[in-house]
Amino acid sequence: MAARTALADTRQRGNLAAATATLRARRAAVTAEADDWERLREAGRAIKDLTLLNLDAYLEELEGAVTAAGGTVHWAADAAEAGRIITRLVRDTGETEVLKVRSAVAQEIGLDEALRRAGIVPRDTGLAELIVGLEPGDRPSHMLYPAMHRNRAQVRELFARELPGVPADLPDDPEILAETARARLRERMLPAKVAICGANFLVAETGTVVLVESEGNGRMCLTLPDTLITVAGLEKTVPTWADLEVFLQLLPRAAAGERMTAATSTWTGVTPGDGPSAFHLVLVDNGRTSALADEAGRAALRCIRCSACLDVCPVYERTGGHPYGPVHPGPIGAVLTPLTQGVESAANASLPYASTLCGACADVCPVKIDIPDLLVRLRGRVVESRRRRPVPTPELAMMRTLAWTLGERRRYEVALRRGTRWARLLSRGGRIRRLPGLLGKWTDARDVPVPPAQSFRAWWESRPARPGGRR
């Protein structure tokens, strides 16, 4: 249903088509000019696999390095525990407002809702977050460009309608729109005492946190407040600074078609007189160790959230990110969400099927995640989960009936003759435009040709015998 709604929004489809085409062209250009691009991809894959196989040791090393540098590490088993830890840390400061830098993990754990329940107001500092937040019920649709589903005319309308003091004749020039947003966002940043951010990478050997961004709002949030809280998934860890070098070449090219990112911030613990006086690192599991235990599925934890797979996916280009659920959109989301949360719910069980399996996502992934292979494996897991139900689903009952019918020649031939008669009765003008029951899902998107009156087997048997007894 969510996909149908998105497909019916022709303006959104136009916005997505234009934006993803631009990103694909930019990415292709900058990756083609890097002679060692494929070697970088292989290095990224190898580093991530080594890290995941030894993640427990690297996490202990990371905790020790952060603590030695004056920071504090907190471990959260799930979203609820992460929310409790962060709200307690904010309450301990006595503040009731916090700055936020966009973070996929914060969105995953529902941090904004947890803060509001505790009486704390989260203030987003990014342009895209401002745009999305102005429209009630709107949600981010892309990992890097949360407002990709809106064009500049829509943004102008939002600003003119929702932002105080903005003139009604505000032009839709991108530079003017950005300056309008910057003036409003800066008002929030200057007096803030607490900030919450995510992390792109965590360097185990030094306890360094790395944030890669394009606007500069992250850097302000890292330096102005007295208390900085970083929330990150366990898989963000890399062993050394030399390993980080590889990813700082892969990420900007794959993510935005850039040779370098506009702002790359690194910080290690606390430094007296420079930046925040208190630093907390909240490491979130929330299903990651379950994915790590899956020998095939752990490859998805290599993901560096570049979003390249979204921009080449024909399904995402037509639906946007909203139908994938509130956290991870696109092909990698169709893998990560079922892996970390299970396939038992109907929403998660449908995600592995949101793909054409064309393979474009695997071709562009900078750390060589074979997303189509993982999707096929997850589809198998969905089928197995349905087998264990005391009452089979209609689809499973139909497939069992089909298996029984095909298991014996006589049953198959009887079913074929009767099915052909009924199919021909349902036809109009040589096509079947609507099949009954569950079969109707097939004809929702396509017509079915009328089967011939005589099957190939029957035709073959009816042919006259040649000399020698052969037909």
C-alpha positions in Angstrom: 0.0 0.0 0.0 2.8 2.4 0.9 4.4 1.7 -2.5 1.2 2.3 -4.3 0.8 5.7 -2.7 4.3 6.7 -3.6 3.9 5.5 -7.2 0.8 7.6 -7.6 2.7 10.8 -6.6 3.9 11.9 -10.0 5.6 15.0 -8.8 7.7 13.0 -6.3 8.6 10.5 -9.0 9.8 13.3 -11.2 11.9 14.8 -8.3 13.5 11.4 -7.6 14.2 10.6 -11.2 16.0 13.9 -11.7 18.0 13.8 -8.5 19.1 10.1 -8.8 20.1 10.7 -12.4 22.3 13.6 -11.4 23.9 11.6 -8.6 24.6 8.6 -10.9 26.3 10.8 -13.5 28.5 12.5 -10.9 29.4 9.3 -9.2 30.3 7.6 -12.5 32.6 10.6 -13.4 34.6 10.7 -10.2 35.0 6.9 -9.8 36.2 6.6 -13.5 39.0 9.1 -12.9 40.4 7.1 -10.0 42.8 4.6 -11.5 42.8 2.5 -8.3 39.0 2.6 -7.7 38.5 -1.2 -7.9 41.6 -1.8 -5.6 40.1 0.7 -3.1 36.8 -1.2 -3.2 38.5 -4.5 -2.5 40.6 -2.9 0.3 37.4 -1.5 1.9 35.7 -4.9 1.7 38.7 -6.7 3.2 39.1 -4.2 6.1 35.4 -4.4 6.9 35.4 -8.2 6.8 38.5 -8.4 9.1 37.0 -5.9 11.5 33.7 -7.8 11.7 35.4 -11.1 12.3 37.3 -9.6 15.2 34.7 -7.0 16.3 34.8 -7.9 20.0 38.5 -7.2 20.3 38.3 -3.9 18.3 35.4 -2.7 20.4 37.3 -3.3 23.6 40.3 -1.5 22.2 38.0 1.4 21.2 36.5 1.6 24.7 39.9 1.7 26.3 41.2 4.4 23.9 38.1 6.6 24.4 38.3 6.2 28.2 42.0 7.0 28.2 41.3 10.2 26.3 38.7 11.4 28.9 35.5 10.2 27.3 32.9 7.8 28.6 31.6 4.8 26.7 28.0 3.4 27.2 26.7 0.2 25.8 23.1 -0.2 24.6 21.7 -3.6 23.8 18.6 -2.2 22.0 16.8 1.0 21.0 15.0 1.4 24.4 18.2 1.1 26.4 19.9 3.6 24.1 17.1 6.1 24.5 17.3 5.7 28.3 21.0 6.3 28.4 20.9 9.4 26.2 17.9 11.0 28.0 19.7 10.4 31.3 22.9 12.0 30.1 21.0 15.1 28.9 19.0 15.3 32.1 22.2 15.2 34.1 23.3 18.5 32.4 20.1 20.2 33.5 19.3 21.2 29.9 15.9 20.8 28.3 17.0 21.4 24.7 19.6 19.6 22.6 21.1 20.1 19.2 21.1 17.2 16.8 23.2 16.4 13.8 21.6 13.9 11.4 22.2 10.3 12.4 20.8 7.1 10.9 21.2 5.4 14.3 19.4 8.1 16.1 16.5 7.7 13.7 16.7 3.9 14.0 16.3 4.0 17.8 13.6 6.6 17.7 15.7 9.1 19.7 13.5 12.2 19.0 10.5 10.5 20.5 12.4 9.3 23.5 13.7 12.8 24.2 10.3 14.4 23.8 8.8 11.8 26.2 11.4 12.9 28.7 10.6 16.6 28.3 13.6 17.4 26.2 13.3 19.2 22.9 15.6 18.0 20.0 16.7 20.7 17.6 17.8 19.5 14.2 20.6 21.6 12.6 20.7 20.3 9.0 18.9 22.0 6.1 17.2 18.8 4.9 16.0 18.0 8.4 14.6 21.5 8.6 12.7 21.0 5.4 11.3 17.6 6.4 10.3 18.9 9.8 8.2 21.7 8.5 5.6 19.4 7.0 3.6 17.4 9.5 3.9 13.7 8.9 6.8 14.0 6.5 9.9 11.7 6.9 13.4 11.5 5.4 13.4 9.6 2.2 17.2 9.2 1.5 20.2 8.4 3.7 22.2 11.5 2.6 19.6 13.7 1.1 16.5 13.3 3.4 14.5 15.9 1.4 15.2 14.4 -2.0 11.5 13.8 -2.6 10.9 17.6 -2.7 12.0 20.1 -5.3 13.0 23.7 -4.8 9.6 25.0 -5.6 8.1 22.9 -2.8 10.8 24.0 -0.4 10.1 27.6 -1.2 6.4 27.0 -0.5 7.2 25.4 2.8 9.6 28.2 3.9 7.1 30.9 2.9 4.3 29.2 4.8 6.0 27.8 7.9 9.0 30.0 8.7 8.3 33.2 10.7 9.5 36.4 9.0 10.0 34.8 5.6 8.4 37.0 2.8 5.7 35.5 0.7 7.5 36.4 -2.5 10.6 34.4 -1.5 12.3 33.1 -4.7 13.1 29.5 -5.3 16.8 30.2 -5.9 18.8 27.5 -4.1 21.3 29.9 -2.7 18.7 32.2 -1.3 16.8 29.2 0.2 19.9 27.9 1.8 20.8 31.3 3.3 17.2 31.6 4.7 17.6 28.2 6.4 21.1 29.0 7.6 20.0 32.2 9.4 17.3 30.3 11.3 19.5 27.3 12.1 22.4 29.3 13.4 20.1 30.9 16.0 19.6 27.4 17.5 23.3 26.6 17.6 25.0 29.5 19.3 23.4 29.2 22.8 23.3 25.4 22.9 24.9 23.5 25.8 24.3 19.9 24.7 24.6 18.3 21.2 23.9 14.8 19.9 25.6 13.5 16.7 26.2 10.3 14.9 29.5 9.0 13.5 30.7 7.7 10.2 33.7 5.9 11.6 35.2 5.0 15.0 39.0 4.4 15.0 39.8 1.7 17.5 43.5 2.4 18.0 43.0 6.0 19.1 39.4 6.2 20.2 38.8 8.8 17.5 35.3 9.6 16.2 34.9 10.7 12.6 32.0 12.7 11.1 31.8 13.4 7.4 29.4 16.1 6.2 28.8 18.8 3.6 27.1 21.6 5.4 29.3 22.5 8.4 26.5 22.3 10.9 28.0 19.1 12.4 31.3 20.9 13.0 29.6 23.7 14.9 27.7 21.2 17.0 30.9 19.3 17.8 32.7 22.4 19.1 30.2 24.9 20.6 28.3 22.9 23.3 29.7 21.9 26.7 28.5 18.3 26.4 28.8 16.1 23.3 26.9 12.8 23.0 27.8 10.6 20.0 25.5 7.6 19.2 26.9 5.0 16.8 26.3 1.4 15.7 28.9 -1.2 16.7 29.8 -1.8 13.0 31.2 1.8 12.6 34.5 0.6 14.0 37.7 0.5 11.9 41.0 -0.7 13.4 43.5 2.0 12.5 44.0 5.5 10.9 45.5 3.8 7.9 42.2 1.9 7.4 40.3 5.1 7.8 42.3 6.5 4.8 40.7 4.0 2.5 37.2 4.8 3.5 37.7 8.6 3.3 38.5 8.0 -0.4 35.6 5.6 -1.0 32.8 7.4 0.9 32.7 10.9 -0.9 33.0 9.4 -4.3 30.3 6.8 -3.8 28.0 9.0 -1.8 28.0 12.3 -3.6 30.2 12.1 -6.6 32.9 14.2 -4.9 36.6 13.7 -4.5 36.5 15.0 -1.0 33.8 15.9 1.5 33.4 19.5 2.4 33.9 18.9 6.1 35.6 15.9 7.8 35.7 16.3 11.6 37.6 14.1 14.0 37.8 14.3 17.8 39.3 12.1 20.5 37.9 12.3 24.0 38.1 15.8 25.6 40.8 18.5 25.6 40.8 21.2 28.3 39.9 24.6 26.9 39.1 23.3 23.5 35.6 22.0 22.5 33.2 20.1 24.8 34.3 19.4 28.4 32.3 16.2 28.5 32.2 13.5 25.8 30.0 10.4 25.8 30.0 7.6 23.2 26.9 5.4 23.1 27.5 2.2 21.2 24.3 0.6 19.9 23.7 -3.1 19.2 20.0 -3.3 18.4 20.2 -6.5 16.4 23.7 -6.0 15.0 25.1 -9.0 16.8 22.3 -11.2 15.4 23.4 -10.1 11.9 27.0 -10.6 12.8 26.3 -14.2 13.8 24.8 -14.8 10.3 27.7 -16.0 8.2 26.2 -14.6 5.0 24.2 -11.8 6.4 27.1 -10.1 8.3 28.3 -8.8 4.9 25.6 -6.2 5.2 27.4 -4.7 8.2 30.1 -3.6 5.9 27.8 -0.8 4.8 29.3 2.7 5.1 25.9 4.4 4.4 27.0 6.0 1.1 23.5 5.5 -0.4 25.0 4.6 -3.8 22.6 1.6 -4.0 19.6 3.8 -3.6 20.5 6.0 -6.5 20.8 3.1 -9.0 17.8 1.1 -7.8 14.9 1.2 -10.3 12.5 0.4 -7.4 13.8 3.2 -5.1 13.7 5.7 -8.0 10.0 5.2 -8.4 8.9 4.9 -4.8 11.4 6.9 -2.8 12.4 5.9 0.7 9.1 6.1 2.7 7.7 2.7 1.7 10.8 0.9 3.1 9.8 1.9 6.7 11.1 4.6 9.1 14.8 3.7 9.2 16.8 2.3 6.3 15.6 3.0 2.8 16.6 1.4 -0.5 18.2 -1.9 -1.3 20.5 -2.0 1.8 17.5 -1.2 3.9 15.6 -4.1 2.4 18.5 -6.2 3.8 19.5 -4.5 7.1 16.0 -4.2 8.5 15.0 -7.9 8.2 18.5 -9.0 9.3 18.5 -6.9 12.5 14.8 -7.0 13.4 13.8 -10.4 12.0 11.4 -11.3 9.2 8.4 -12.2 11.4 6.5 -9.0 10.9 4.6 -8.5 7.7 6.4 -5.2 7.0 9.9 -6.8 7.4 8.9 -9.9 5.4 7.9 -7.8 2.4 11.2 -5.9 2.2 13.4 -8.6 0.5 10.8 -8.6 -2.3 11.2 -4.9 -3.0 13.8 -5.5 -5.7 14.1 -6.5 -9.3 17.4 -8.3 -8.5 19.0 -6.4 -11.4 22.4 -6.3 -9.6 23.0 -2.6 -10.1 23.3 -2.1 -6.3 26.1 -4.7 -6.0 28.0 -3.1 -9.0 28.2 0.3 -7.3 28.7 -0.7 -3.6 32.1 0.7 -2.5 32.6 -2.2 -0.1 31.2 -4.9 -2.5 28.1 -6.0 -0.6 26.3 -8.6 -2.8 22.9 -7.2 -2.0 20.9 -9.3 -4.5 22.4 -12.5 -3.0 21.4 -11.4 0.5 17.9 -10.5 -0.7 17.4 -14.0 -2.2 18.6 -15.6 1.1 16.2 -13.4 3.1 13.3 -14.4 0.8 14.1 -18.0 1.6 14.1 -17.1 5.3 10.7 -15.5 4.9 9.3 -18.6 3.3 10.7 -20.8 6.1 9.2 -18.6 8.8 5.8 -19.0 7.2 6.2 -22.8 7.1 6.4 -22.8 10.9 3.0 -21.1 11.4 0.3 -23.4 12.9 -2.1 -22.1 10.2 -0.4 -21.6 6.8 -0.8 -18.4 4.9 -3.1 -18.5 1.8 0.0 -18.2 -0.4 1.7 -21.1 1.3 -1.5 -23.2 1.2 -1.8 -22.5 -2.6 1.9 -23.4 -3.2 1.4 -26.7 -1.2 -1.6 -27.5 -3.3 0.4 -26.8 -6.5 3.2 -29.0 -5.3 0.8 -31.9 -4.6 -0.8 -31.4 -8.1 2.6 -31.4 -9.9 3.8 -34.4 -7.9 1.8 -36.9 -10.0 1.3 -37.0 -13.7 -2.4 -37.8 -13.7 -3.2 -35.1 -11.2 -1.2 -32.6 -13.3 -3.0 -33.5 -16.5 -6.5 -33.3 -15.0 -5.6 -29.9 -13.4 -4.2 -28.7 -16.7 -7.4 -29.6 -18.7 -9.7 -28.1 -16.1 -7.6 -25.0 -15.6 -7.4 -24.4 -19.4 -11.2 -24.6 -19.7 -11.7 -22.1 -16.8 -9.0 -19.8 -18.1 -10.7 -19.6 -21.6 -14.0 -18.8 -20.0 -12.4 -15.9 -18.2 -10.8 -14.4 -21.3 -11.9 -11.4 -23.2 -10.4 -10.6 -26.6 -7.7 -13.2 -26.2 -6.4 -11.9 -22.8 -7.3 -12.6 -19.2 -7.4 -9.2 -17.4 -8.5 -10.5 -14.0 -7.8 -13.8 -12.2 -9.8 -14.7 -9.1 -8.5 -14.9 -5.5 -4.8 -14.7 -4.8 -4.1 -15.1 -8.5 -5.5 -11.7 -8.9 -2.3 -10.2 -7.6 -0.6 -11.4 -10.8 -3.1 -9.6 -13.0 -3.1 -6.4 -11.0 0.0 -5.4 -13.0 -0.3 -7.4 -16.2 -2.7 -9.3 -18.5 -2.4 -13.1 -19.0 -2.5 -14.6 -22.4 -5.2 -17.2 -22.9 -3.8 -20.8 -22.9 -4.2 -22.8 -26.1 -7.0 -25.2 -26.2 -4.6 -28.1 -26.5 -1.4 -28.5 -24.4 1.9 -29.3 -25.9 1.9 -32.8 -24.4 -1.5 -33.5 -25.8 -0.5 -32.2 -29.2 2.6 -34.3 -29.2 0.7 -37.5 -28.3 -1.8 -36.8 -31.1 0.8 -36.6 -33.9 0.7 -39.4 -36.3 3.4 -42.0 -35.9 6.3 -42.0 -38.4 7.6 -45.2 -40.0 9.4 -47.1 -37.3 7.0 -46.1 -34.6 8.4 -42.7 -33.9 6.2 -39.6 -33.8 
